[in-house]
């Protein structure tokens, strides 16, 4: 019997399945194994991502497969990875086959640094920074806001007319939760607010998968207005 030689590379390397956190690769055995293939060595690293990541994303990692497939787990969403597969017999590793694959999108983290930067008596100008972990392409932001306890507003008043007493109240819609969808920019005005009143506001971002968690709530007051008679 002749000695084993260096095997040829695996063939038909392909990406067969993917999710937001994993990539599944499959391949065929070498055409010229020159011996008994004992295992396959996968070397991979991240090459592109929109997320804020540390150095380990681009560092080389290795996995050993005993069959002609391997699922890489714990990956960054919507990120591209480069993978090399080599076959090994008892003598040596083959040359590698290369392939790149991208994980799917996931929901983003919350926008950060949400601030009200300007206000008048019926509107607020809101600005924020995009999520540090977008997990994909941000399609829109949803701003949710509602009135908190009014300041300086007459919540109810009493009128006596020919000895009959009646009570009226401020419209309860002040407390209704309202929302606004914002595209392409990280700022917006919210209008038709009650003067001299506090509003609670959150912002959430969305990818094609859906909306992520809302930002921390911020509270801001509109300016005073001219009182009605």
DOPA-891492 format. One record per atom (N, C-alpha, C, CB): residue in three letters; y, z, x. Coordinates in steps of 0.1 Angstrom, whole numbers, padded with zeros to 4 digits, always signed. Glycine has a CB too. Layout:
N
ALAYZX/...
end
This chain:
229
UNK-0012+0000+0008/UNK+0000+0000+0000/UNK+0012+0000+0009/UNK+0000+0012-0010/UNK+0022-0008+0005/UNK+0035-0008+0013/UNK+0043+0004+0009/UNK+0042-0022+0010/UNK+0053+0007+0017/UNK+0062+0018+0014/UNK+0072+0014+0004/UNK+0069+0022+0027/UNK+0078+0024-0003/UNK+0088+0021-0013/UNK+0101+0016-0006/UNK+0091+0034-0021/UNK+0108+0008-0013/UNK+0121+0003-0008/UNK+0132+0008-0017/UNK+0121-0012-0007/UNK+0144+0003-0014/UNK+0156+0006-0021/UNK+0156-0001-0035/UNK+0169+0003-0014/UNK+0157+0006-0046/UNK+0156-0001-0059/UNK+0168-0009-0062/UNK+0153+0009-0070/UNK+0167-0019-0070/UNK+0179-0026-0075/UNK+0186-0018-0086/UNK+0175-0040-0081/UNK+0198-0021-0089/UNK+0205-0013-0099/UNK+0199-0013-0113/UNK+0220-0017-0100/UNK+0202-0003-0121/UNK+0198-0004-0135/UNK+0205-0016-0142/UNK+0202+0009-0143/UNK+0199-0021-0153/UNK+0204-0033-0160/UNK+0209-0029-0174/UNK+0194-0044-0160/UNK+0217-0038-0179/UNK+0221-0037-0193/UNK+0227-0024-0197/UNK+0209-0040-0203/UNK+0236-0019-0188/UNK+0243-0006-0190/UNK+0253-0008-0202/UNK+0250-0001-0177/UNK+0253+0001-0212/UNK+0261-0001-0223/UNK+0265+0012-0229/UNK+0255-0010-0234/UNK+0276+0012-0237/UNK+0280+0024-0245/UNK+0275+0022-0259/UNK+0296+0025-0245/UNK+0266+0031-0263/UNK+0259+0030-0276/UNK+0265+0038-0287/UNK+0245+0033-0274/UNK+0270+0050-0284/UNK+0276+0059-0294/UNK+0288+0066-0288/UNK+0265+0068-0300/UNK+0297+0070-0297/UNK+0308+0078-0292/UNK+0314+0087-0303/UNK+0319+0069-0286/UNK+0320+0098-0299/UNK+0327+0106-0308/UNK+0340+0110-0301/UNK+0319+0119-0313/UNK+0347+0120-0307/UNK+0360+0124-0300/UNK+0357+0132-0288/UNK+0368+0132-0310/UNK+0345+0138-0286/UNK+0342+0146-0275/UNK+0330+0142-0267/UNK+0340+0160-0280/UNK+0324+0130-0270/UNK+0312+0126-0263/UNK+0311+0111-0262/UNK+0300+0132-0269/UNK+0303+0107-0252/UNK+0300+0093-0250/UNK+0285+0092-0247/UNK+0309+0086-0239/UNK+0278+0083-0254/UNK+0264+0080-0252/UNK+0262+0067-0245/UNK+0256+0081-0265/UNK+0255+0067-0233/UNK+0253+0055-0225/UNK+0238+0052-0225/UNK+0258+0056-0211/UNK+0234+0040-0225/UNK+0220+0035-0224/UNK+0219+0024-0214/UNK+0214+0031-0238/UNK+0207+0022-0208/UNK+0205+0012-0198/UNK+0190+0008-0197/UNK+0211+0016-0184/UNK+0187-0002-0190/UNK+0173-0006-0187/UNK+0170-0003-0173/UNK+0171-0021-0191/UNK+0157-0002-0170/UNK+0152+0001-0157/UNK+0155-0011-0147/UNK+0136+0003-0157/UNK+0155-0008-0134/UNK+0158-0019-0125/UNK+0148-0030-0125/UNK+0159-0013-0111/UNK+0152-0042-0123/UNK+0143-0053-0123/UNK+0134-0052-0111/UNK+0150-0066-0122/UNK+0139-0046-0100/UNK+0131-0045-0088/UNK+0131-0030-0084/UNK+0137-0053-0076/UNK+0122-0022-0090/UNK+0123-0007-0087/UNK+0118-0004-0073/UNK+0114+0000-0096/UNK+0110-0013-0067/UNK+0105-0011-0053/UNK+0099+0003-0051/UNK+0116-0013-0043/UNK+0092+0008-0062/UNK+0085+0021-0062/UNK+0086+0027-0076/UNK+0092+0030-0051/UNK+0084+0040-0077/UNK+0085+0047-0089/UNK+0099+0053-0091/UNK+0074+0058-0090/UNK+0106+0049-0102/UNK+0119+0055-0104/UNK+0117+0070-0109/UNK+0127+0047-0115/UNK+0123+0079-0101/UNK+0121+0093-0104/UNK+0132+0098-0113/UNK+0121+0101-0091/UNK+0144+0093-0112/UNK+0156+0098-0120/UNK+0167+0088-0119/UNK+0160+0112-0117/UNK+0177+0090-0128/UNK+0190+0082-0127/UNK+0201+0092-0125/UNK+0192+0074-0140/UNK+0210+0088-0116/UNK+0222+0096-0113/UNK+0234+0090-0120/UNK+0224+0097-0098/UNK+0241+0098-0129/UNK+0253+0093-0135/UNK+0265+0101-0128/UNK+0253+0096-0150/UNK+0275+0093-0124/UNK+0287+0098-0118/UNK+0298+0094-0127/UNK+0289+0094-0103/UNK+0307+0103-0131/UNK+0318+0099-0140/UNK+0330+0107-0138/UNK+0313+0101-0155/UNK+0341+0101-0142/UNK+0354+0108-0142/UNK+0364+0102-0152/UNK+0360+0108-0127/UNK+0374+0110-0156/UNK+0384+0105-0165/UNK+0394+0097-0157/UNK+0391+0117-0171/UNK+0399+0086-0164/UNK+0408+0077-0158/UNK+0421+0076-0166/UNK+0402+0063-0156/UNK+0421+0079-0179/UNK+0433+0078-0187/UNK+0432+0087-0199/UNK+0436+0064-0191/UNK+0443+0095-0201/UNK+0443+0103-0213/UNK+0458+0105-0217/UNK+0436+0117-0210/UNK+0460+0108-0230/UNK+0474+0112-0235/UNK+0476+0127-0234/UNK+0476+0106-0249/UNK+0465+0134-0232/UNK+0466+0149-0233/UNK+0470+0155-0220/UNK+0452+0155-0236/UNK+0476+0167-0221/UNK+0479+0174-0209/UNK+0467+0181-0203/UNK+0490+0185-0212/UNK+0462+0176-0191/UNK+0450+0181-0186/UNK+0452+0185-0171/UNK+0439+0170-0186/UNK+0442+0193-0166/UNK+0443+0197-0152/UNK+0435+0187-0143/UNK+0437+0211-0150/UNK+0434+0190-0130/UNK+0428+0181-0120/UNK+0414+0177-0123/UNK+0430+0186-0107/UNK+0407+0186-0130/UNK+0393+0184-0133/UNK+0390+0172-0141/UNK+0386+0196-0139/UNK+0400+0167-0149/UNK+0398+0155-0157/UNK+0394+0143-0148/UNK+0410+0152-0165/UNK+0401+0142-0137/UNK+0399+0130-0129/UNK+0389+0132-0117/UNK+0412+0125-0123/UNK+0384+0144-0116/UNK+0375+0147-0105/UNK+0361+0142-0108/UNK+0374+0162-0102/UNK+0353+0138-0098/UNK+0340+0132-0100/UNK+0330+0143-0105/UNK+0335+0126-0087/UNK+0322+0140-0114/UNK+0311+0149-0119/UNK+0298+0141-0119/UNK+0315+0154-0133/UNK+0287+0148-0118/UNK+0274+0142-0118/UNK+0265+0148-0128/UNK+0268+0144-0104/UNK+0256+0139-0134/UNK+0246+0143-0143/UNK+0233+0135-0139/UNK+0249+0140-0158/UNK+0221+0142-0140/UNK+0209+0136-0137/UNK+0201+0133-0150/UNK+0200+0145-0128/UNK+0196+0120-0152/UNK+0189+0117-0164/UNK+0175+0113-0160/UNK+0196+0105-0171/UNK+0165+0118-0168/UNK+0151+0115-0165/UNK+0146+0103-0174/UNK+0143+0127-0168/UNK+0155+0098-0182/UNK+0152+0087-0191/UNK+0164+0077-0190/UNK+0150+0091-0206/UNK+0163+0066-0198/UNK+0173+0055-0197/UNK+0184+0057-0207/UNK+0166+0042-0198/UNK+0189+0069-0208/UNK+0201+0072-0217/UNK+0206+0086-0213/UNK+0197+0072-0232/UNK+0219+0088-0216/UNK+0225+0101-0213/UNK+0238+0102-0222/UNK+0229+0102-0198/UNK+0239+0114-0228/UNK+0251+0117-0235/UNK+0260+0126-0227/UNK+0248+0123-0249/UNK+0272+0122-0225/UNK+0282+0130-0218/UNK+0290+0138-0228/UNK+0292+0122-0209/UNK+0290+0151-0227/UNK+0297+0159-0237/UNK+0309+0167-0231/UNK+0287+0170-0243/UNK+0317+0173-0240/UNK+0328+0181-0235/UNK+0339+0173-0230/UNK+0324+0191-0225/UNK+0341+0161-0235/UNK+0351+0152-0230/UNK+0364+0153-0238/UNK+0347+0137-0231/UNK+0375+0148-0232/UNK+0388+0148-0239/UNK+0389+0137-0250/UNK+0400+0146-0229/UNK+0394+0140-0262/UNK+0396+0130-0272/UNK+0405+0119-0268/UNK+0401+0136-0285/UNK+0402+0107-0273/UNK+0410+0095-0270/UNK+0413+0093-0255/UNK+0423+0095-0279/UNK+0403+0094-0247/UNK+0405+0093-0233/UNK+0394+0084-0227/UNK+0403+0107-0226/UNK+0398+0077-0216/UNK+0389+0067-0210/UNK+0382+0073-0198/UNK+0397+0055-0206/UNK+0369+0071-0197/UNK+0361+0075-0186/UNK+0354+0064-0180/UNK+0351+0086-0191/UNK+0353+0065-0167/UNK+0345+0055-0159/UNK+0332+0061-0155/UNK+0353+0050-0146/UNK+0321+0054-0156/UNK+0308+0059-0154/UNK+0300+0049-0145/UNK+0300+0061-0167/UNK+0293+0055-0135/UNK+0284+0047-0126/UNK+0270+0053-0128/UNK+0289+0048-0111/UNK+0260+0044-0129/UNK+0246+0048-0130/UNK+0238+0042-0119/UNK+0240+0043-0144/UNK+0231+0050-0112/UNK+0222+0046-0101/UNK+0208+0050-0104/UNK+0227+0052-0087/UNK+0198+0042-0099/UNK+0184+0045-0100/UNK+0179+0051-0087/UNK+0175+0033-0105/UNK+0170+0060-0088/UNK+0164+0066-0075/UNK+0149+0066-0075/UNK+0170+0080-0073/UNK+0143+0062-0064/UNK+0129+0064-0062/UNK+0128+0075-0051/UNK+0121+0051-0058/UNK+0116+0076-0045/UNK+0115+0087-0035/UNK+0122+0084-0022/UNK+0100+0089-0032/UNK+0126+0071-0021/UNK+0132+0067-0008/UNK+0148+0067-0009/UNK+0128+0053-0004/UNK+0154+0062-0019/UNK+0168+0060-0019/UNK+0174+0058-0033/UNK+0172+0049-0010/UNK+0187+0059-0034/UNK+0194+0055-0046/UNK+0198+0040-0045/UNK+0207+0064-0047/UNK+0198+0034-0057/UNK+0202+0020-0058/UNK+0217+0019-0057/UNK+0197+0014-0071/UNK+0222+0007-0056/UNK+0236+0005-0059/UNK+0239+0008-0074/UNK+0240-0010-0056/UNK+0252+0011-0077/UNK+0255+0015-0090/UNK+0260+0004-0100/UNK+0266+0025-0090/UNK+0257+0006-0113/UNK+0263-0002-0123/UNK+0275+0006-0129/UNK+0252-0006-0134/UNK+0286-0001-0132/UNK+0298+0006-0136/UNK+0301+0002-0151/UNK+0310+0002-0127/UNK+0307+0011-0158/UNK+0311+0008-0172/UNK+0322+0019-0175/UNK+0299+0009-0182/UNK+0331+0015-0184/UNK+0341+0024-0189/UNK+0340+0025-0204/UNK+0356+0019-0185/UNK+0343+0037-0209/UNK+0343+0040-0223/UNK+0354+0050-0227/UNK+0329+0046-0227/UNK+0358+0048-0240/UNK+0369+0057-0245/UNK+0364+0065-0257/UNK+0381+0048-0249/UNK+0367+0078-0257/UNK+0363+0086-0268/UNK+0372+0083-0280/UNK+0364+0101-0264/UNK+0368+0088-0292/UNK+0376+0085-0304/UNK+0387+0096-0305/UNK+0367+0086-0316/UNK+0396+0093-0314/UNK+0407+0102-0317/UNK+0402+0115-0324/UNK+0418+0095-0325/UNK+0410+0125-0323/UNK+0408+0138-0331/UNK+0422+0142-0336/UNK+0402+0149-0321/UNK+0422+0153-0344/UNK+0435+0157-0349/UNK+0443+0163-0337/UNK+0433+0168-0360/UNK+0456+0162-0337/UNK+0464+0168-0326/UNK+0467+0183-0327/UNK+0477+0160-0326/UNK+0471+0188-0316/UNK+0477+0202-0317/UNK+0490+0202-0323/UNK+0477+0208-0302/UNK+0496+0213-0325/UNK+0509+0214-0332/UNK+0521+0210-0324/UNK+0511+0229-0337/UNK+0531+0204-0330/UNK+0543+0201-0322/UNK+0549+0214-0317/UNK+0554+0194-0332/UNK+0557+0213-0307/UNK+0563+0225-0300/UNK+0578+0224-0300/UNK+0557+0226-0285/UNK+0584+0236-0297/UNK+0598+0237-0295/UNK+0606+0232-0307/UNK+0603+0229-0283/UNK+0601+0236-0319/UNK+0608+0232-0332/UNK+0621+0240-0333/UNK+0599+0234-0344/UNK+0632+0232-0334/UNK+0645+0239-0335/UNK+0654+0232-0345/UNK+0652+0238-0321/UNK+0662+0240-0352/UNK+0673+0235-0360/UNK+0686+0234-0351/UNK+0676+0243-0373/UNK+0691+0222-0349/UNK+0701+0220-0339/UNK+0715+0218-0346/UNK+0698+0208-0331/UNK+0715+0216-0359/UNK+0728+0215-0366/UNK+0726+0218-0381/UNK+0734+0200-0364/UNK+0736+0223-0387/UNK+0735+0226-0401/UNK+0749+0225-0408/UNK+0730+0241-0403/UNK+0748+0221-0421/UNK+0760+0222-0429/UNK+0756+0229-0442/UNK+0766+0208-0433/UNK+0763+0228-0453/UNK+0760+0237-0464/UNK+0748+0232-0472/UNK+0772+0238-0473/UNK+0744+0219-0471/UNK+0733+0214-0479/UNK+0722+0207-0470/UNK+0738+0205-0489/UNK+0723+0207-0457/UNK+0714+0200-0449/UNK+0712+0207-0436/UNK+0718+0186-0447/UNK+0700+0204-0430/UNK+0697+0209-0416/UNK+0691+0198-0408/UNK+0686+0221-0417/UNK+0695+0197-0395/UNK+0690+0187-0386/UNK+0680+0194-0377/UNK+0702+0181-0377/UNK+0668+0189-0378/UNK+0656+0195-0371/UNK+0651+0186-0360/UNK+0644+0197-0381/UNK+0648+0192-0348/UNK+0642+0184-0337/UNK+0630+0192-0332/UNK+0653+0182-0326/UNK+0621+0185-0325/UNK+0609+0191-0319/UNK+0603+0182-0308/UNK+0598+0193-0330/UNK+0594+0188-0301/UNK+0587+0180-0290/UNK+0573+0177-0295/UNK+0586+0188-0277/UNK+0567+0165-0291/UNK+0554+0161-0295/UNK+0543+0171-0291/UNK+0551+0147-0290/UNK+0532+0171-0297/UNK+0521+0180-0292/UNK+0517+0177-0278/UNK+0508+0178-0301/UNK+0514+0188-0271/UNK+0509+0186-0257/UNK+0495+0181-0256/UNK+0510+0200-0249/UNK+0488+0182-0267/UNK+0474+0177-0268/UNK+0474+0168-0281/UNK+0463+0188-0269/UNK+0479+0155-0279/UNK+0480+0147-0291/UNK+0466+0142-0296/UNK+0488+0135-0288/UNK+0456+0141-0287/UNK+0443+0136-0291/UNK+0442+0123-0297/UNK+0436+0146-0300/UNK+0452+0115-0294/UNK+0453+0101-0299/UNK+0468+0097-0301/UNK+0446+0101-0313/UNK+0470+0087-0309/UNK+0483+0081-0311/UNK+0489+0088-0323/UNK+0483+0066-0313/UNK+0501+0095-0321/UNK+0507+0101-0333/UNK+0513+0091-0342/UNK+0518+0111-0327/UNK+0508+0091-0355/UNK+0513+0082-0365/UNK+0525+0087-0372/UNK+0501+0079-0374/UNK+0526+0100-0375/UNK+0537+0105-0382/UNK+0537+0120-0380/UNK+0536+0101-0397/UNK+0548+0126-0385/UNK+0550+0141-0386/UNK+0553+0144-0400/UNK+0562+0146-0376/UNK+0547+0156-0404/UNK+0550+0161-0417/UNK+0558+0174-0416/UNK+0537+0163-0426/UNK+0570+0174-0422/UNK+0579+0185-0422/UNK+0578+0192-0435/UNK+0594+0181-0419/UNK+0574+0205-0435/UNK+0573+0213-0447/UNK+0583+0224-0447/UNK+0558+0219-0449/UNK+0590+0225-0459/UNK+0601+0235-0459/UNK+0602+0241-0473/UNK+0614+0229-0455/UNK+0607+0253-0474/UNK+0609+0260-0487/UNK+0619+0271-0485/UNK+0596+0266-0492/UNK+0626+0275-0496/UNK+0636+0285-0495/UNK+0630+0299-0494/UNK+0645+0284-0508/UNK+0637+0307-0486/UNK+0633+0321-0485/UNK+0643+0328-0494/UNK+0634+0326-0470/UNK+0646+0341-0491/UNK+0655+0348-0499/UNK+0669+0343-0498/UNK+0654+0364-0496/UNK+0676+0339-0508/UNK+0689+0334-0507/UNK+0699+0344-0502/UNK+0694+0328-0521/UNK+0709+0340-0496/UNK+0720+0349-0491/UNK+0733+0346-0498/UNK+0721+0348-0476/UNK+0739+0355-0505/UNK+0752+0353-0511/UNK+0751+0345-0524/UNK+0761+0347-0502/UNK+0739+0342-0529/UNK+0737+0335-0542/UNK+0735+0344-0553/UNK+0725+0324-0540/UNK+0742+0341-0564/UNK+0739+0349-0576/UNK+0726+0345-0582/UNK+0751+0347-0587/UNK+0716+0354-0581/UNK+0703+0350-0586/UNK+0703+0351-0602/UNK+0693+0360-0581/UNK+0711+0359-0608/UNK+0711+0359-0623/UNK+0725+0364-0627/UNK+0700+0368-0629/UNK+0729+0361-0639/UNK+0741+0366-0644/UNK+0740+0368-0659/UNK+0753+0356-0641/UNK+0748+0377-0664/UNK+0747+0382-0678/UNK+0760+0377-0685/UNK+0745+0397-0679/UNK+0758+0372-0697/UNK+0769+0367-0705/UNK+0768+0374-0719/UNK+0770+0352-0706/UNK+0780+0379-0723/UNK+0780+0385-0737/UNK+0789+0376-0745/UNK+0785+0400-0737/UNK+0783+0371-0756/UNK+0790+0362-0765/UNK+0789+0366-0779/UNK+0785+0347-0763/UNK+0800+0371-0785/UNK+0799+0376-0799/UNK+0789+0387-0800/UNK+0797+0365-0809/UNK+0789+0396-0790/UNK+0780+0407-0791/UNK+0765+0404-0787/UNK+0780+0413-0804/UNK+0762+0391-0784/UNK+0748+0388-0781/UNK+0747+0386-0766/UNK+0743+0375-0788/UNK+0738+0393-0759/UNK+0737+0392-0745/UNK+0726+0383-0741/UNK+0734+0406-0739/UNK+0729+0374-0731/UNK+0718+0365-0726/UNK+0719+0365-0710/UNK+0721+0350-0731/UNK+0708+0362-0704/UNK+0706+0362-0689/UNK+0702+0349-0684/UNK+0697+0373-0685/UNK+0708+0343-0674/UNK+0704+0331-0668/UNK+0701+0333-0653/UNK+0715+0320-0669/UNK+0692+0325-0648/UNK+0688+0327-0634/UNK+0689+0314-0626/UNK+0673+0331-0633/UNK+0690+0316-0613/UNK+0690+0304-0604/UNK+0677+0296-0605/UNK+0692+0308-0589/UNK+0678+0283-0605/UNK+0666+0274-0606/UNK+0655+0278-0596/UNK+0670+0259-0603/UNK+0643+0281-0602/UNK+0632+0285-0593/UNK+0627+0275-0583/UNK+0620+0290-0602/UNK+0632+0262-0585/UNK+0628+0252-0575/UNK+0632+0255-0561/UNK+0633+0238-0580/UNK+0642+0264-0560/UNK+0646+0268-0546/UNK+0634+0272-0538/UNK+0656+0279-0547/UNK+0624+0279-0544/UNK+0613+0284-0537/UNK+0601+0274-0536/UNK+0608+0296-0544/UNK+0603+0262-0542/UNK+0592+0252-0542/UNK+0590+0247-0528/UNK+0595+0241-0551/UNK+0577+0245-0524/UNK+0574+0239-0511/UNK+0576+0224-0512/UNK+0559+0242-0507/UNK+0585+0219-0503/UNK+0587+0205-0502/UNK+0583+0199-0489/UNK+0603+0202-0505/UNK+0581+0187-0488/UNK+0576+0181-0475/UNK+0583+0167-0473/UNK+0561+0180-0474/UNK+0583+0163-0461/UNK+0589+0150-0457/UNK+0581+0144-0446/UNK+0604+0152-0453/UNK+0578+0131-0447/UNK+0570+0124-0437/UNK+0580+0117-0427/UNK+0560+0114-0443/UNK+0578+0119-0414/UNK+0587+0113-0404/UNK+0579+0104-0395/UNK+0595+0124-0396/UNK+0584+0091-0393/UNK+0577+0082-0385/UNK+0585+0079-0372/UNK+0574+0069-0393/UNK+0578+0078-0361/UNK+0583+0072-0348/UNK+0593+0081-0341/UNK+0590+0059-0351/UNK+0599+0091-0347/UNK+0608+0099-0340/UNK+0605+0114-0342/UNK+0623+0097-0345/UNK+0610+0123-0333/UNK+0607+0137-0333/UNK+0620+0145-0338/UNK+0602+0142-0320/UNK+0626+0140-0349/UNK+0637+0147-0354/UNK+0639+0142-0368/UNK+0650+0144-0346/UNK+0646+0149-0377/UNK+0649+0145-0390/UNK+0660+0154-0396/UNK+0637+0144-0399/UNK+0667+0149-0406/UNK+0675+0157-0415/UNK+0667+0161-0427/UNK+0688+0150-0419/UNK+0669+0173-0432/UNK+0664+0177-0446/UNK+0676+0180-0454/UNK+0654+0189-0445/UNK+0676+0174-0466/UNK+0688+0174-0475/UNK+0686+0181-0488/UNK+0692+0159-0478/UNK+0697+0182-0495/UNK+0697+0188-0509/UNK+0693+0202-0509/UNK+0688+0180-0518/UNK+0698+0209-0499/UNK+0695+0224-0498/UNK+0706+0232-0505/UNK+0694+0228-0483/UNK+0703+0245-0507/UNK+0712+0254-0513/UNK+0721+0260-0503/UNK+0704+0265-0521/UNK+0734+0260-0505/UNK+0743+0266-0495/UNK+0740+0280-0492/UNK+0758+0264-0499/UNK+0743+0284-0479/UNK+0742+0298-0475/UNK+0729+0304-0478/UNK+0754+0306-0481/UNK+0718+0297-0475/UNK+0705+0301-0478/UNK+0695+0299-0467/UNK+0699+0294-0491/UNK+0685+0307-0465/UNK+0676+0306-0455/UNK+0664+0298-0459/UNK+0671+0320-0450/UNK+0660+0288-0450/UNK+0648+0280-0453/UNK+0638+0282-0442/UNK+0652+0265-0454/UNK+0625+0283-0446/UNK+0614+0283-0436/UNK+0608+0269-0434/UNK+0603+0293-0441/UNK+0606+0265-0422/UNK+0602+0252-0418/UNK+0591+0251-0408/UNK+0614+0244-0412/UNK+0581+0242-0411/UNK+0570+0239-0401/UNK+0569+0224-0399/UNK+0557+0246-0406/UNK+0563+0220-0388/UNK+0561+0206-0385/UNK+0547+0204-0381/UNK+0571+0201-0375/UNK+0540+0194-0386/UNK+0526+0191-0382/UNK+0526+0176-0378/UNK+0516+0194-0393/UNK+0517+0173-0368/UNK+0516+0159-0364/UNK+0502+0153-0369/UNK+0516+0158-0348/UNK+0501+0140-0369/UNK+0489+0134-0375/UNK+0485+0122-0366/UNK+0491+0130-0389/UNK+0472+0120-0364/UNK+0467+0108-0358/UNK+0459+0101-0369/UNK+0457+0111-0346/UNK+0451+0091-0366/UNK+0444+0083-0376/UNK+0433+0092-0382/UNK+0437+0071-0370/UNK+0429+0103-0375/UNK+0419+0112-0381/UNK+0425+0122-0391/UNK+0413+0120-0369/UNK+0437+0125-0390/UNK+0444+0134-0400/UNK+0454+0143-0393/UNK+0433+0142-0406/UNK+0459+0152-0401/UNK+0469+0161-0396/UNK+0463+0173-0389/UNK+0478+0166-0408/UNK+0470+0177-0378/UNK+0467+0189-0371/UNK+0473+0202-0377/UNK+0470+0188-0356/UNK+0472+0213-0370/UNK+0478+0225-0375/UNK+0493+0225-0374/UNK+0473+0237-0367/UNK+0500+0232-0383/UNK+0514+0232-0383/UNK+0520+0240-0371/UNK+0520+0238-0396/UNK+0532+0237-0368/UNK+0539+0245-0357/UNK+0542+0259-0362/UNK+0552+0238-0353/UNK+0546+0268-0353/UNK+0551+0281-0357/UNK+0563+0279-0366/UNK+0555+0289-0344/UNK+0564+0287-0376/UNK+0575+0286-0386/UNK+0588+0290-0380/UNK+0572+0295-0398/UNK+0598+0282-0383/UNK+0612+0286-0379/UNK+0620+0288-0392/UNK+0619+0275-0370/UNK+0630+0297-0391/UNK+0638+0300-0403/UNK+0653+0297-0399/UNK+0637+0315-0407/UNK+0660+0291-0407/UNK+0674+0288-0404/UNK+0682+0288-0417/UNK+0675+0274-0397/UNK+0695+0291-0416/UNK+0704+0292-0428/UNK+0713+0281-0429/UNK+0711+0306-0427/UNK+0715+0276-0441/UNK+0726+0266-0443/UNK+0740+0273-0442/UNK+0724+0259-0456/UNK+0750+0265-0441/UNK+0764+0270-0441/UNK+0768+0274-0455/UNK+0773+0260-0435/UNK+0779+0282-0456/UNK+0784+0285-0469/UNK+0790+0273-0475/UNK+0794+0296-0467/UNK+0790+0273-0489/UNK+0796+0262-0496/UNK+0808+0268-0505/UNK+0786+0255-0505/UNK+0814+0259-0512/UNK+0825+0263-0521/UNK+0819+0268-0534/UNK+0835+0251-0524/UNK+0822+0280-0538/UNK+0816+0285-0550/UNK+0821+0278-0563/UNK+0819+0300-0551/UNK+0812+0277-0572/UNK+0816+0271-0585/UNK+0823+0282-0593/UNK+0804+0266-0593/UNK+0831+0278-0604/UNK+0838+0288-0612/UNK+0829+0298-0618/UNK+0846+0280-0623/
end
